[in-house]
Amino acid sequence: YPNRDLEYGTKVWDGRECIVIYGGKLKITLEKDGRVDRVTLSGQRQEYVILEPGIAKKVRVIEAPAFGVTVRWPSRPDLNRVL
């Protein structure tokens, strides 16, 4: 993510997802079954989050550039939904 204060659309991955951040900072809002959680991931500490299937995720960049690695399994493009 190259720019700060960007918000990306809400997405749902119908598989497992692991996000590891190596630089910058992200604020991620997670929602499933009416429960909402907010996490902040910092690249300085190489933080990560592992998501179970079906969690709605909205990402906001609060320190840019923000970069890392996302691993999704199973790896099938039809499992990603934009809300």
C-alpha positions as CSV (number, residue, x, y, z in Angstrom):
1,Y,0.0,0.0,0.0
2,P,1.8,3.1,-1.2
3,N,-0.3,5.9,0.4
4,R,-1.4,6.8,3.9
5,D,-5.1,7.2,4.9
6,L,-6.3,5.0,2.1
7,E,-9.2,2.7,2.8
8,Y,-9.9,-0.3,0.7
9,G,-13.2,-1.9,0.1
10,T,-14.6,-4.6,2.5
11,K,-13.7,-8.1,1.3
12,V,-14.5,-11.6,2.5
13,W,-12.2,-14.6,1.8
14,D,-13.9,-17.9,2.1
15,G,-10.7,-19.7,3.1
16,R,-7.9,-19.1,5.6
17,E,-5.8,-16.0,5.3
18,C,-2.5,-15.0,7.0
19,I,-1.2,-11.4,6.7
20,V,2.3,-10.5,7.8
21,I,3.4,-6.9,7.7
22,Y,7.1,-5.9,7.3
23,G,6.8,-2.1,6.9
24,G,4.3,0.6,7.7
25,K,1.1,0.2,9.7
26,L,-2.4,-1.1,9.0
27,K,-5.6,-0.8,10.9
28,I,-7.8,-3.8,10.0
29,T,-11.5,-4.0,10.9
30,L,-12.8,-7.6,11.1
31,E,-16.4,-8.7,11.3
32,K,-18.2,-12.0,11.5
33,D,-21.6,-13.0,12.9
34,G,-22.2,-9.5,14.2
35,R,-18.9,-9.4,16.1
36,V,-16.5,-6.6,15.2
37,D,-12.8,-6.5,16.1
38,R,-10.1,-4.0,15.2
39,V,-6.4,-4.8,15.0
40,T,-3.4,-2.6,14.2
41,L,-0.5,-4.3,12.6
42,S,3.0,-2.7,12.8
43,G,5.8,-3.5,10.4
44,Q,8.4,-2.5,13.0
45,R,7.4,-5.6,15.0
46,Q,6.6,-7.7,11.9
47,E,3.1,-8.4,13.3
48,Y,0.7,-10.8,11.8
49,V,-2.9,-12.0,11.9
50,I,-4.5,-15.3,10.8
51,L,-8.1,-15.2,9.7
52,E,-10.6,-18.0,9.6
53,P,-12.9,-18.4,6.6
54,G,-15.8,-15.9,6.1
55,I,-14.4,-12.9,8.0
56,A,-15.3,-9.5,6.4
57,K,-12.0,-7.5,6.4
58,K,-11.6,-3.7,5.8
59,V,-8.0,-2.4,5.6
60,R,-6.9,1.2,6.3
61,V,-3.3,2.3,5.8
62,I,-2.2,4.5,8.7
63,E,1.6,4.5,8.0
64,A,2.9,4.3,4.5
65,P,4.3,2.7,2.6
66,A,2.9,-0.5,4.1
67,F,4.0,-3.8,2.8
68,G,4.1,-7.5,3.7
69,V,2.9,-10.9,2.6
70,T,-0.5,-12.4,2.4
71,V,-1.0,-16.1,2.2
72,R,-4.5,-17.5,1.4
73,W,-5.5,-21.1,1.2
74,P,-7.0,-22.8,-0.6
75,S,-5.7,-20.5,-3.4
76,R,-8.8,-20.1,-5.6
77,P,-9.9,-16.7,-7.1
78,D,-13.6,-17.6,-6.7
79,L,-13.2,-17.5,-2.9
80,N,-12.6,-13.7,-2.7
81,R,-15.8,-11.6,-2.5
82,V,-16.0,-7.7,-2.5
83,L,-18.9,-6.4,-0.4
